[in-house]
Amino acid sequence: IVIVTADHGDMLGERSLWYKMNFFEHSARVPLIIAGPGVHNGAVTSPCSLVDILPTMLDTASTDQISIPPYGQPIDGRSLWPMASTGKEDHGEAIGEYCAEMTAHPVIMIRRGDYKYIYCPSDAPMLFNIAKDPKETTNLADDPDHIELAQRFAKDIAAGWDMDSIRNDVIAKQKQRQAVYQAMQSGLRADWDYNPPRQASEEYVRNHMDWTEAAAKAGRHPIKVAYPTSTGMAKAGFTDSYRKIYPDEMKNPGITWSPAYKVGDPRTHHDRIDFVYFKGKGLEVKDVKILGESKENADLVVSPYPSDHRAVVATFTLTNAN
């Protein structure tokens, strides 16, 4: 059995928003494709989420001789195998909770049938009919024809989540982590995030147009490298938009990795790892800018900057290709 999915989407300018950190479709919706023996050929529309993957996998692996083992702790998901194996809808729901950066209060989302309800104590509630309004442009929370539905969603959230208690708990844990963070500034630092037993910070696509002889002699990079990924793109006829505008790698390094590390930090190597390639008749790059956390390191500044690497924004013109 093969399951194809993702952890999140990304806003790419929709509603003037970037990255994830919200429950609009571009950010919260991900693909879920199941293929293999016993899987029905078709699609279902019942909402589901990643918490459903675990019970689905166990259900898929169970047989007449091998039963599903008991869970080590309570889970919230449901098995999607009945839908995957028959194609029949189960009319389930998907629930999302967000208590991380870029919000001062917990955010709860319930997707049930065609409707999505989003609630945050500091903002007005939002109700969308995803089937009729996939771009979520019409908030139905105060619509007279949807008042009862909005009230049912609000009642479910009030019964299922103590928003004040959640917020107080989050703030208390943030204060605890700040104390730990300050203590970790002395001595050997250990990251909070799990770091697999390899140098993950070095596993990025790099570019032969940056790792040149001049860069190696200047000590910016240890050696000259003809990276197969970037040379392969060049051989295929693609052009690196940043190097087209800024051909001098020493004058314009275009560093995008990483605002999360100070220059000289031995745990990583600062480099240009984000690229916009282009190819095609009549396509011409006019301008390229780096999007990042400060004027010293970027042309376009976003504050607070939410990512661990900067981005590349390229502007093109398209003339008559004939």
Beta strands, then each sheet from edge to edge (+ up, - down):
strand 1: 2-5
strand 2: 11-12
strand 3: 18-19
strand 4: 32-35
strand 5: 93-98
strand 6: 107-112
strand 7: 115-119
strand 8: 126-129
strand 9: 239-240
strand 10: 277-278
strand 11: 283-292
strand 12: 300-301
strand 13: 311-318
sheet 1: 1+ 4-
sheet 2: 2+ 3-
sheet 3: 5+ 6- 7+ 8-
sheet 4: 9+ 10-
sheet 5: 12+ 11+ 13-
end
